[in-house]
Amino acid sequence: MPEPAELERRTVDLLRRLIQFNTVNPPGNEEIAQRYLCGELEAAGFECELLASVAGRPNLVARLRGRSDGARLCYLGHVDTVLADAGDWSVDPWSAELRDGFVWGRGAIDMKGQVAAEIAAATVLAAEGWRPESGELLVIVTADEEAGAVHGAKWLCEHHPDKVRCDLVVNEGGGDSFGTNGNRLYGVEVAEKGVFRFALRTTGRAGHASIPKIADNALAKLAPIVEAMTERRAEFDRSPEPDALIEALGFDSGDLGRALEEIESRDPRVALLLEPTLGVTFAPTMIRASEKINVIPARAELRVDCRVPPGLGEEHARRRLAEVVGEDGYEVEFLEEVVGNRSPSEGPLMQHIREFVEQEEPGAQVVPLMLPGFTDSRWFREAFPSCTAYGFMPRREVDMFQAAALMHAVDERASVADLVFGARFFAELAPKVLG
């Protein structure tokens, strides 16, 4: 096992350097960061390739081969970030300032911190002479995750499947701990909701805005629909991951509505994150109507971000939409459809995670979670059906609620203690899985 001091030094140094590369997507410009990581991994003994679908935005695939054939374990991450408005921050978002036990900067949590922990662990192991007894350790760092992975993991899995094929994946999306109702839990992301975004359109009759009643305002017809989506909830859909979380919290999952109410009365923070995993959600986000301020529109369009539990599709989303807004007065066109996905919630990788958590925090529970959003794990689950992909980067100093508030937000920062905690997990996992 590598020395904690060396893991800390490498992880913090890597994260600070990564933050200093401005990889806001769009445009991404990930190449300089990827070449830096490539150099670090090659120096430790990894074979590296940079694979790109467009110039300047390569994906990094690094490989540490074992002494014989066997399983492929992949540490997965992405190096692009969302935008940061420097005027809103208390530090320069790309300064990577080290202060009060935290590394500050855009991407510190999402997800350059985990990338740094993964690569620090992998390079320390390799530099000390460790090689897998069987199989391979892959480190895959993608571009373009924040904009849908068209040039990143999606492209890699579709165009270079043999180079990224793996049996086990550890990615972002889980590992945050939280305490509630007398329990301490670490979540492992094993499932992700699907994305079924749609346009909802209404029609009316145009007219001059100076005489409102002379027309039939299509925009006004959207108002009760937006209100209904905001205030009403579709019927719940049962899934194994939310059921497991409810039971781990000490509540009966037999009646989801009642369980949610009880959890909300105990800890509204948990209920806020649990509720969207219990069924289809509708979030109206964009609206378009008249092109001129003095013309009452004959047509109006509402764009809705709809998320659907794994395994369910468009017809199910339509049924739930009708429950919330009724069936008449509009038409719907689905613009983006990705069925949700999951990995088995039991198996050797989950057992390794449980053993690590029990070793570090005896009595804490590990529970499978469904992510309301999605990560690059979905592309690996889709491309390689036998692959088990989990989201797990253990954190305990910054809990799940604090991490959620910092992600994509002002003054994003990662705890040094948590970075080392994560790096230790990655440093222990590879020898356990690969020998």
Backbone torsions as a table, in degrees:
resi	resn	phi	psi	omega
1	MET	NA	127.0	-179.9
2	PRO	-59.7	153.3	178.1
3	GLU	-66.4	134.1	179.8
4	PRO	-55.8	-37.0	-178.8
5	ALA	-64.3	-39.4	179.2
6	GLU	-70.2	-39.4	176.1
7	LEU	-61.6	-42.8	179.7
8	GLU	-62.8	-46.8	-178.4
9	ARG	-59.4	-48.6	-176.5
10	ARG	-67.0	-42.2	-177.3
11	THR	-65.3	-47.5	-178.8
12	VAL	-65.2	-43.8	178.9
13	ASP	-61.3	-43.7	179.3
14	LEU	-62.7	-45.5	-178.5
15	LEU	-63.5	-44.4	-179.1
16	ARG	-61.2	-40.6	179.5
17	ARG	-67.0	-40.9	-179.6
18	LEU	-63.8	-41.4	179.1
19	ILE	-62.2	-35.7	-178.2
20	GLN	-68.9	-16.9	170.3
21	PHE	-84.2	115.5	179.8
22	ASN	-78.4	105.0	-178.1
23	THR	-118.1	36.4	177.6
24	VAL	-59.8	133.1	-177.1
25	ASN	-117.6	118.7	2.6
26	PRO	-79.2	156.8	6.1
27	PRO	-90.4	-10.9	-179.8
28	GLY	99.3	-74.0	-179.5
29	ASN	49.3	47.4	-173.6
30	GLU	-77.6	-10.8	-168.5
31	GLU	-59.3	-43.7	-175.9
32	ILE	-64.0	-38.8	177.6
33	ALA	-67.6	-41.6	-179.0
34	GLN	-65.6	-38.7	178.4
35	ARG	-67.2	-35.0	176.4
36	TYR	-63.6	-47.0	179.8
37	LEU	-65.3	-38.0	177.4
38	CYS	-57.7	-43.7	178.7
39	GLY	-62.6	-41.8	178.7
40	GLU	-62.2	-44.4	-177.5
41	LEU	-71.4	-41.3	178.3
42	GLU	-63.5	-37.7	179.3
43	ALA	-63.2	-26.6	179.7
44	ALA	-89.4	-7.1	177.1
45	GLY	114.5	3.1	178.1
46	PHE	-79.4	148.1	168.2
47	GLU	-89.3	127.8	-172.9
48	CYS	-122.8	144.9	171.3
49	GLU	-132.2	144.8	171.3
50	LEU	-111.8	117.2	-175.1
51	LEU	-119.0	125.2	-173.8
52	ALA	-133.1	141.8	172.1
53	SER	-92.1	-22.0	176.1
54	VAL	-137.6	151.8	-177.6
55	ALA	-61.7	138.6	174.9
56	GLY	84.4	0.7	-175.9
57	ARG	-134.7	61.5	-176.6
58	PRO	-79.3	158.0	169.5
59	ASN	-104.0	142.0	-178.8
60	LEU	-101.5	126.7	174.0
61	VAL	-122.0	112.4	-179.1
62	ALA	-115.7	141.1	-171.8
63	ARG	-134.0	131.5	171.8
64	LEU	-116.9	106.6	-172.7
65	ARG	-78.4	148.3	177.0
66	GLY	-92.3	-179.1	-177.5
67	ARG	-81.5	-14.0	177.5
68	SER	-154.1	171.5	179.5
69	ASP	-66.0	153.7	178.8
70	GLY	172.0	-162.7	-176.3
71	ALA	-68.1	151.7	173.9
72	ARG	-106.4	118.9	175.8
73	LEU	-102.4	130.0	-177.3
74	CYS	-118.1	126.5	166.3
75	TYR	-94.7	114.7	-171.6
76	LEU	-110.2	143.3	175.7
77	GLY	-162.4	172.4	174.4
78	HIS	-130.9	152.6	-173.1
79	VAL	-111.2	-5.8	176.2
80	ASP	-83.0	159.7	-178.7
81	THR	-134.7	171.8	170.9
82	VAL	-84.5	172.7	-178.3
83	LEU	-66.8	153.4	171.1
84	ALA	-134.1	130.5	175.9
85	ASP	-93.6	105.0	-173.8
86	ALA	-57.9	-28.6	-179.4
87	GLY	-65.8	-19.5	-179.0
88	ASP	-92.8	-12.9	-173.6
89	TRP	-90.6	156.5	174.6
90	SER	-87.8	-11.7	174.2
91	VAL	-133.7	164.8	172.8
92	ASP	-65.5	123.1	-176.5
93	PRO	-59.5	-17.0	-179.0
94	TRP	-116.3	19.1	179.6
95	SER	-84.2	-23.6	-176.0
96	ALA	55.8	42.5	-178.7
97	GLU	-63.7	136.3	176.1
98	LEU	-102.7	111.6	-173.6
99	ARG	-151.9	135.5	175.3
100	ASP	56.3	33.7	177.5
101	GLY	80.4	14.3	-179.0
102	PHE	-130.1	149.8	167.7
103	VAL	-100.7	121.4	-173.7
104	TRP	-99.6	141.1	173.2
105	GLY	149.5	159.7	179.5
106	ARG	-63.6	128.2	-179.2
107	GLY	95.3	-3.3	-176.7
108	ALA	-56.6	-39.0	177.2
109	ILE	-99.1	-41.8	-176.3
110	ASP	-116.8	98.8	-21.3
111	MET	-131.2	35.9	-178.8
112	LYS	-65.3	-26.3	177.0
113	GLY	-63.6	-44.9	178.2
114	GLN	-68.6	-39.5	176.6
115	VAL	-57.9	-43.9	179.2
116	ALA	-62.7	-42.4	-179.9
117	ALA	-65.1	-42.2	179.4
118	GLU	-62.9	-47.9	-175.2
119	ILE	-74.1	-35.7	175.3
120	ALA	-59.7	-46.5	179.6
121	ALA	-61.9	-46.1	-177.0
122	ALA	-65.3	-41.9	-177.1
123	THR	-74.3	-34.6	176.3
124	VAL	-64.5	-46.2	177.8
125	LEU	-57.3	-49.8	-176.3
126	ALA	-66.4	-40.0	-179.8
127	ALA	-64.8	-28.3	178.0
128	GLU	-83.0	-0.2	175.4
129	GLY	101.5	-1.5	179.8
130	TRP	-68.5	137.5	170.8
131	ARG	-137.6	146.4	178.2
132	PRO	-58.6	137.3	172.8
133	GLU	-65.4	-37.3	176.6
134	SER	-147.1	152.8	178.8
135	GLY	81.7	-157.8	-176.8
136	GLU	-145.4	149.2	168.4
137	LEU	-103.1	120.0	175.4
138	LEU	-104.9	140.2	168.4
139	VAL	-120.1	114.6	-178.0
140	ILE	-117.7	120.7	179.2
141	VAL	-119.0	119.2	-171.3
142	THR	-102.7	161.5	168.8
143	ALA	-98.2	165.1	162.9
144	ASP	66.5	16.6	178.9
145	GLU	-62.8	-39.4	-174.4
146	GLU	-69.7	-13.1	179.9
147	ALA	-117.1	20.0	173.9
148	GLY	106.3	-2.2	173.0
149	ALA	69.8	20.2	178.4
150	VAL	-58.7	-37.4	178.7
151	HIS	-103.3	7.9	-175.4
152	GLY	-117.0	-120.2	-173.5
153	ALA	-61.3	-38.4	178.4
154	LYS	-59.1	-48.7	-179.8
155	TRP	-64.0	-43.1	179.3
156	LEU	-59.0	-47.8	-176.7
157	CYS	-67.7	-30.7	-179.4
158	GLU	-82.9	-36.3	-171.6
159	HIS	-105.3	-20.9	179.6
160	HIS	-134.9	51.9	-175.9
161	PRO	-60.4	-36.2	-178.1
162	ASP	-67.1	-26.8	-178.8
163	LYS	-83.6	-20.6	-177.5
164	VAL	-118.9	3.6	179.3
165	ARG	-59.9	133.2	-179.1
166	CYS	-150.8	164.2	-178.1
167	ASP	-99.4	-33.8	-178.6
168	LEU	-133.3	133.8	179.3
169	VAL	-127.2	134.1	169.6
170	VAL	-117.2	121.7	-172.0
171	ASN	-133.5	-169.2	177.6
172	GLU	-80.1	174.9	173.4
173	GLY	110.9	-10.0	-179.2
174	GLY	-151.6	-178.3	179.2
175	GLY	103.2	-17.9	178.0
176	ASP	-67.9	138.0	180.0
177	SER	-101.8	160.1	174.4
178	PHE	-158.9	153.1	178.2
179	GLY	-116.8	134.2	177.6
180	THR	-163.0	147.6	176.4
181	ASN	53.3	34.0	178.1
182	GLY	80.0	4.6	-178.5
183	ASN	-112.3	151.1	172.8
184	ARG	-119.1	121.8	-173.5
185	LEU	-127.0	146.7	169.4
186	TYR	-117.4	124.8	-178.5
187	GLY	-90.3	140.7	173.5
188	VAL	-117.5	119.0	-179.3
189	GLU	-75.8	113.7	-179.7
190	VAL	-116.2	-8.7	-176.5
191	ALA	-147.6	153.4	179.8
192	GLU	-137.2	140.3	177.8
193	LYS	-69.7	156.7	175.6
194	GLY	-84.7	163.3	-179.2
195	VAL	-113.4	119.4	179.1
196	PHE	-131.0	72.4	-178.3
197	ARG	-77.7	142.0	-177.0
198	PHE	-144.0	162.1	172.0
199	ALA	-104.8	128.9	175.9
200	LEU	-110.1	124.9	-172.5
201	ARG	-121.6	142.2	174.2
202	THR	-121.7	155.0	179.0
203	THR	-128.3	155.9	178.7
204	GLY	-155.1	-139.4	-180.0
205	ARG	-138.4	127.5	-177.3
206	ALA	-71.9	158.6	177.7
207	GLY	-171.8	172.1	-179.8
208	HIS	-74.7	133.5	-175.2
209	ALA	-67.8	-15.0	179.1
210	SER	-73.9	-16.8	178.4
211	ILE	-127.4	78.8	-170.3
212	PRO	-54.2	-37.1	-173.4
213	LYS	-80.6	-3.9	178.1
214	ILE	-76.3	-14.1	-175.8
215	ALA	-117.9	177.3	175.3
216	ASP	-123.4	100.2	-167.2
217	ASN	-76.1	109.5	179.6
218	ALA	-65.7	-31.3	-179.8
219	LEU	-66.1	-40.9	-179.3
220	ALA	-62.1	-27.8	179.7
221	LYS	-70.3	-18.7	176.7
222	LEU	-78.7	-22.1	-174.0
223	ALA	-57.2	-51.5	179.8
224	PRO	-66.2	-26.0	178.4
225	ILE	-70.1	-45.8	177.0
226	VAL	-60.9	-42.8	179.5
227	GLU	-62.0	-42.6	-179.8
228	ALA	-64.3	-42.5	179.1
229	MET	-63.6	-29.2	-178.7
230	THR	-79.5	-34.3	-170.4
231	GLU	-105.3	-23.8	-176.4
232	ARG	-102.7	156.5	-179.4
233	ARG	-121.4	133.1	174.9
234	ALA	-68.3	160.1	177.4
235	GLU	-58.9	145.0	-178.2
236	PHE	-70.3	152.7	174.1
237	ASP	-120.9	123.7	-175.6
238	ARG	-76.3	133.9	176.4
239	SER	-137.0	151.0	-174.9
240	PRO	-66.1	-32.7	-175.2
241	GLU	-69.8	-49.8	175.2
242	PRO	-61.1	-37.1	176.5
243	ASP	-58.8	-43.8	-179.0
244	ALA	-64.1	-39.9	179.2
245	LEU	-65.5	-43.9	179.3
246	ILE	-59.9	-44.3	179.5
247	GLU	-65.4	-39.9	179.4
248	ALA	-64.5	-30.1	177.4
249	LEU	-76.2	-8.8	177.5
250	GLY	95.3	19.7	-179.5
251	PHE	-117.0	162.0	179.8
252	ASP	-86.2	123.2	-178.9
253	SER	-86.6	3.6	-178.1
254	GLY	-60.9	-39.6	177.3
255	ASP	-116.6	101.8	-173.4
256	LEU	-64.3	-39.0	179.7
257	GLY	-62.6	-45.0	179.5
258	ARG	-67.3	-41.3	178.9
259	ALA	-60.2	-43.3	179.7
260	LEU	-62.1	-41.7	179.0
261	GLU	-62.6	-42.5	-179.5
262	GLU	-66.5	-41.3	178.6
263	ILE	-65.1	-41.5	-179.9
264	GLU	-62.6	-36.7	179.4
265	SER	-69.6	-28.7	179.1
266	ARG	-84.9	-45.0	-175.6
267	ASP	-153.1	93.4	-178.3
268	PRO	-57.7	-26.3	-179.6
269	ARG	-64.4	-42.1	179.1
270	VAL	-66.9	-42.7	-179.9
271	ALA	-61.5	-37.2	-179.7
272	LEU	-60.8	-39.4	-179.1
273	LEU	-84.9	-25.1	179.9
274	LEU	-77.5	-42.1	-171.0
275	GLU	-52.1	-47.5	-176.8
276	PRO	-66.7	-13.0	177.7
277	THR	-86.4	-5.1	-174.7
278	LEU	-89.7	1.8	179.4
279	GLY	168.8	-164.3	-179.8
280	VAL	-74.0	136.5	176.7
281	THR	-120.4	148.6	177.9
282	PHE	-126.8	122.1	178.0
283	ALA	-124.0	102.3	175.7
284	PRO	-68.8	126.9	-171.9
285	THR	-127.0	-23.7	-177.1
286	MET	-141.6	146.4	-180.0
287	ILE	-140.5	145.7	-180.0
288	ARG	-144.3	134.7	179.8
289	ALA	-143.5	-120.1	-175.1
290	SER	-64.3	147.8	175.3
291	GLU	-88.4	-12.0	-179.9
292	LYS	-131.1	142.4	-175.1
293	ILE	-68.6	-21.1	-177.8
294	ASN	-102.4	15.2	178.3
295	VAL	-120.0	120.0	175.1
296	ILE	-70.8	128.5	-171.6
297	PRO	-77.5	140.7	173.1
298	ALA	-88.1	-15.4	179.3
299	ARG	-137.7	141.6	176.9
300	ALA	-141.5	149.2	-176.6
301	GLU	-134.9	134.3	176.5
302	LEU	-115.9	129.5	174.3
303	ARG	-97.7	134.0	-173.8
304	VAL	-127.3	129.5	172.9
305	ASP	-89.5	110.3	-177.1
306	CYS	-112.4	130.0	178.4
307	ARG	-119.1	136.9	-170.8
308	VAL	-128.4	137.5	179.8
309	PRO	-56.9	155.3	-177.8
310	PRO	-53.1	139.0	175.0
311	GLY	88.1	-11.5	-179.1
312	LEU	-103.6	153.2	-171.4
313	GLY	-127.7	-154.8	-172.5
314	GLU	-62.2	-44.6	-177.9
315	GLU	-60.8	-38.1	177.7
316	HIS	-66.3	-41.6	177.5
317	ALA	-61.0	-40.3	178.6
318	ARG	-63.0	-41.3	179.3
319	ARG	-63.5	-43.3	180.0
320	ARG	-68.0	-35.0	176.8
321	LEU	-62.2	-43.0	178.9
322	ALA	-62.4	-35.7	176.8
323	GLU	-61.4	-35.4	-173.1
324	VAL	-86.2	-42.8	-172.1
325	VAL	-118.3	2.6	-175.3
326	GLY	85.6	-179.9	-173.1
327	GLU	-109.1	-10.7	-171.1
328	ASP	-115.8	158.7	171.0
329	GLY	93.0	7.3	-178.9
330	TYR	-157.7	165.6	170.2
331	GLU	-127.1	155.0	-175.3
332	VAL	-127.6	136.8	172.1
333	GLU	-127.7	120.7	178.0
334	PHE	-79.3	129.5	-173.7
335	LEU	-104.4	-24.9	-177.7
336	GLU	-148.6	127.8	-177.1
337	GLU	-135.8	115.0	174.6
338	VAL	-132.8	114.1	-179.7
339	VAL	-68.0	136.6	178.9
340	GLY	-62.5	165.2	-172.1
341	ASN	-142.7	163.1	177.0
342	ARG	-153.8	159.0	170.5
343	SER	-112.1	159.5	176.6
344	PRO	-58.2	138.0	-177.6
345	SER	-87.2	0.1	175.0
346	GLU	-129.5	148.1	179.8
347	GLY	153.4	-178.8	-176.4
348	PRO	-58.4	-40.3	-178.4
349	LEU	-65.3	-41.6	177.3
350	MET	-64.1	-37.2	179.2
351	GLN	-66.0	-39.8	176.4
352	HIS	-60.9	-41.1	179.0
353	ILE	-64.5	-43.9	179.2
354	ARG	-61.3	-42.1	-179.6
355	GLU	-64.2	-39.6	179.2
356	PHE	-64.8	-45.8	-178.8
357	VAL	-64.9	-41.4	179.2
358	GLU	-64.3	-37.3	177.6
359	GLN	-65.3	-39.8	-174.8
360	GLU	-85.9	-34.2	-176.2
361	GLU	-144.8	79.1	-176.5
362	PRO	-54.1	134.1	179.1
363	GLY	95.5	-17.9	177.3
364	ALA	-71.8	148.0	-179.4
365	GLN	-101.3	150.0	172.3
366	VAL	-110.3	129.1	-174.7
367	VAL	-133.5	136.1	176.3
368	PRO	-71.0	141.8	-178.4
369	LEU	-126.4	153.4	168.2
370	MET	-102.3	132.9	178.5
371	LEU	-91.1	128.2	177.4
372	PRO	-63.9	-29.9	177.5
373	GLY	-95.6	-152.7	178.9
374	PHE	-144.4	161.7	179.7
375	THR	-133.3	-178.1	176.2
376	ASP	-66.0	-12.9	178.1
377	SER	-57.1	-32.0	-175.4
378	ARG	-61.4	-34.4	-178.3
379	TRP	-70.0	-35.6	179.3
380	PHE	-73.6	-38.7	176.9
381	ARG	-63.8	-37.7	-179.2
382	GLU	-72.6	-43.1	-176.1
383	ALA	-74.5	-33.6	-174.4
384	PHE	-128.4	84.6	-172.3
385	PRO	-56.0	-27.2	-179.7
386	SER	-85.7	-3.6	-178.8
387	CYS	-75.5	139.5	172.0
388	THR	-102.8	117.9	-178.2
389	ALA	-119.3	122.1	178.8
390	TYR	-120.8	150.5	168.3
391	GLY	-99.4	118.4	-179.1
392	PHE	-160.3	114.6	169.5
393	MET	-136.9	99.7	-171.1
394	PRO	-63.6	132.2	175.4
395	ARG	-136.7	140.7	175.0
396	ARG	-133.4	-25.3	178.5
397	GLU	-73.2	-44.6	172.6
398	VAL	-100.0	112.7	-174.1
399	ASP	-82.3	-179.2	-173.3
400	MET	-59.1	-39.3	-176.4
401	PHE	-72.8	-39.3	176.8
402	GLN	-66.9	-41.6	-180.0
403	ALA	-63.7	-41.3	179.5
404	ALA	-62.6	-35.1	-179.8
405	ALA	-74.5	-23.7	-178.8
406	LEU	-89.2	-25.1	-175.3
407	MET	-66.3	128.4	-178.8
408	HIS	64.2	13.3	-172.0
409	ALA	-111.4	176.4	176.2
410	VAL	-67.0	144.3	176.7
411	ASP	57.9	38.7	173.6
412	GLU	-57.1	137.9	-177.7
413	ARG	-159.4	154.6	-179.3
414	ALA	-122.2	136.6	177.5
415	SER	-71.1	131.4	176.8
416	VAL	-59.9	-41.5	179.2
417	ALA	-59.5	-39.8	179.0
418	ASP	-71.7	-35.6	176.9
419	LEU	-60.3	-42.9	179.1
420	VAL	-68.9	-39.1	176.9
421	PHE	-57.1	-46.9	179.0
422	GLY	-65.7	-43.2	-179.7
423	ALA	-62.1	-37.2	177.7
424	ARG	-64.4	-39.1	177.3
425	PHE	-60.8	-47.7	-178.8
426	PHE	-65.4	-36.1	179.3
427	ALA	-68.2	-31.7	178.6
428	GLU	-81.6	-34.7	-172.3
429	LEU	-66.5	-47.0	-174.4
430	ALA	-57.7	-48.1	178.0
431	PRO	-65.0	-32.4	177.9
432	LYS	-64.7	-43.1	-175.5
433	VAL	-79.1	-40.8	-171.2
434	LEU	-105.1	-8.6	178.1
435	GLY	87.5	NA	NA
